[in-house]
Amino acid sequence: QGDIFAAQGPPSTFCEVEFTEGQQVDKVVLMNQQSDGTTVILKDPSGNIVHEYTVRGSSQSEKTVVYSFLPKPRWVDWYLGIKHQPVIDLEEEWQNFYKNITDTRVGPDWLNDYMIIKDDTPFEFPKTDRTLERVFCRDQNITPNDKHSPIATCPKKWLENITDRNPYLDFWSVWNNVQLANDTCIHKTCQPSWLNETKNPFQDDDSCYDFFNDCIDENPERYQCLKFWDHCRSKLFELDSYKKHPTYPKEYCDGDPDLTCKLEWLDGENQELTPACQDFSDYCHRKLDETYPGRGSEYHYPEIYCDGDRDLTCKEEWLREYSEEMSTQYQNGTRCHQFWTYCQTRLRTNHTEFVWPLYDEPTVEDYMPGYCCLDEPTDAAFEQDFWGQYYTPSRSKRGMVCQERGWWHMGMSEEPCSQGKGKWYRTPCITLYTCIESRPHLGDVGYRESFEDFVIDEDLVIYDPSDLDQCQRTRAALGFDDNHLDDHEVCDFFKGYMCDEE
């Protein structure tokens, strides 16, 4: 390849051109100019003929595909190494959290619900000035550090023995023994109905007036304890959490207070558990939901992966199905659809210029610097949209075909093509693409991370050798004219950078 034959016409002698990847010869092209045409022979490094055809005039008897010679773009290797990392990361995150949960509760699950039950009906003590005083339970045995502290919520100490009877029933015996100061009162003992009065029902000149006050003054705090204890016990028995696990004090699953949550409790088909283990299992579920709210559908045990494979990577066949609409192979919402979407997003984000398939079957002629089209505007079929227009690569992409190509040597440069009354166009930069893509991969001998960074930073990657803008950009980035004819020279310069890195 190159421009060495540009001004010399077709060769009259046997010549040899090597196509290389690194230092290894991939294919040998032999071209022999004879009177009846040019014979092109492709051989592999072992000397076996791979393809052979003859070019007569400007026609070619066979289109020889050499696509398999091109190295696979390294972004494909990157793509094929992508795992469904968001799912993997979330799985590791929540499982590590879950497996380290211990039962730090000081009591059974219902204990907190019990201890927030309030005394909403304190005793309303009727004072003589006809105002009411709210009286709460007070018991020094419950609040030993402050005997005057009101008990306004159900205390845990009342649960020491749930089967106990109310410890404040002795209030009645004391209350019934209040001494009558004036035996003229019609009531000889304190009346239970008086505890519901909001004011003294007797006139102040009535002999029962003072007796009522004496009864009401007889330890109303203890009376309120009597009422509130019954209220706490009644509300406790109504709690659903208590009905499931009424045991108190707390029992630990497997008798181990340091036990951590077990993943098998999440499989949806729990084996029969003891009440204590079932309670701990429920607690583990709640802690997980509290830490990852709204993500209940995103964690599973066992975790759900596309094709059931945690190590599955983006599939090459998915590249052939890239479009705005998902392949019907996977239903929307399935794990495979989610993985497919993730692969698509990563590829479009990290390699915005990717092209797949890479190139439409390059031929031997594509390895020339260019090609010469001898068509006149009237050569296009009359019924086609392009009749009356010159052939151009942009029109070629819309379906226009060059009807008559010049001799192969007329593709060496614009000069011989112009001399033959043709128009010259650049071919895809397959040589430059192959050169750059053949640099050592990670793990290969000669790989240098600094050189790889240089290739990326200088924007030397060619995604599509048929995109002439990418070809020109890469030549210019390496210091050459963007339309430089000899890509072998550009390649040698590129390899010089690689050697300098070493």
Residue, then its C-alpha position, 0 to 999 in steps of 0.5 A: q500500500g502507499d503511493i509508491f506506484a502512483a506515477q508509474g502505472p500498473p506494475s509489469t512485474f510480480c510484486e508482494v504486499e504484506f498485511t501485518e498485525g504487530q510483527q506477525v504476517d497475517k496475509v500475503v497478497l500477490m499481484n501479477q500484471q499480465s496482458d489479460g488482466t491482473t491476477v490477485i492471490l491471497k495466501d496465509p503465512s503457511g503459503n496456502i492460497v486463501h483467495e485467487y481472482t483476476v481483474r480485467g480492465s476495470s471489472q473484477s471477477e470476484k469480490t474477495v472478502v477479507y473481513s476476518f483479517l481485521p482485529k476485533p475492536r477492543w471495545v468489544d472485549w470491554y463490552l463482553g467483560i461487563k457483568h450486571q454490576p449494579v445487581i452484584d453490588l447491591e446483592e453484596e451490600w445488602q447481604n453483608f448488612y443483613k448477615n451482620i444484624t444481631d438481635t439488639r432488642v431488650g425485649p420481645d417485638w411487642l415491648n416497645d408497642y407496650m411501653i408507649i401505651k399512654d394513660d389517657t384517663p388519669f384520675e380527676f380529683p375533685k377539689t373543694d374549690r370545685t376545680l379538678e386535678r389530674v392525678f397519675c399513678r405513682d409507685q416508688n417500686i416502679t420509679p425508685n429514683d423518683k417516688h414523685s414521678p408520674i407513671a404516664t406510660c405502661p412500665k416494663k416492670w409490670l411485665e415481670n410476671i404477666t400472669d400476676r393479678n393486679p398488685y394494686l387491689d389492696f387499694w380497696s381494703v385500705w379505702n374501705n377502712v377509712q374511718l367515718a368522722n361523723d357517724t351521722c352520715i348515712h354512708k358508713t363506708c366509702q362508696p365506689s361510685w364516689l371515685n367517678e364524681t367530678k365534685n363533692p356531691f354533698q352540701d358543705d353542711d351535710s355530715c357526709y361532706d367531710f367523709f367524701n373528702d376523706c375517702i377521695d383523699e385516701n391515696p388517689e395515686r394508688y387508685q390510678c395505678l389500679k386502673f392504669w395497670d388493668h388498662c396496660r394489661s388489656k391493651l397488651f393482650e390486644l397487640d397482634s405482635y404479643k399474640k404471635h410471641p407472648t413470651y417474656p422475658k425475651e428468648y433468643c433464637d437458638g438461645d444465642p444472643d449473638l446470632t446473626c440473620k440467616l439468608e435462608w430466612l429470605d427464600g420465601e419458603n422458610q422451614e418451620l422455626t421456633p417462635a423465638c427464631q420466627d420473631f428474629s426472622d421477622y425482625c431481620h426482614r424489618k431491619l432490611d426494609e428500613t435500611y433499603p426502603g422501597r427496594g423490596s423488589e430489588y433484593h432476592y435470595p437467592e439473587i435473580y440473575c439473567d440466565g441464572d448466572r451471576d458471572l454472565t457478561c454482556k452477550e455479543e449477540w446483543l450487539r446485533e440487536y441494538s436498536e431503540e426497541m428491545s429485542t422480543q427475546y426478553q420481556n420488559g421488567t425481567r432481569c435479562h431485559q434489565f441487564w440488556t438495558y444496562c449493557q446498552t447504556r454502558l456502551r452508548t455512554n463509554h463508546t459513543e462512536f461505536v459501530w457494529p458490525l464493524y465494516d461491510e466486508p472490506t475487499v483487497e481494493d479497500y487496502m488501497p489509499g483510494y479508488c477511482c470512479l470513471d462514471e459520468p453523471t449520465d452513467a447512473a441508471f435513468e430510473q434511479d434518483f442519482w441520474g445526472q449526478y456524479y458518484t460520491p461516497s455520501r451518495s454511495k451510502r444512500g445506494m448509489v453504485c460506481q458503475e465503472r471503477g478505474w484500474w486498481h493502480m489508479g487508486m494509489s493517489e488522485e493524480p493517476c485517477s485524474q489523468g484517467k478522467g476519473k474522480w478519486y475517493r479515499t478508501p476506509c483506513i483499514t490499515l491504520y485501524t488495524c495498526i492501532e487496534s493491534r497494540p498490546h491488550l491488557g495482559d499481553v506482553g508489551y502492554r503499557e498502561s501509560f501508552e493506553d492512556f495516551v491512545i485514549d487521551e489523544d483520541l486515536v481510537i478509530y471505531d469505524p474505518s469507513d468513517l473518513d472523519q475518524c481516519q482524518r482525526t487520527r492522522a492529524a492527532l499523530g502529526f500528519d496531514d489528515n489526508h496523508l496517503d501512506d497509512h503505513e507511514v502513520c502506523d510506523f510513527f504510531k509504533g514509535y510512540m509505543c517503543d518510546e514508552e518502553 
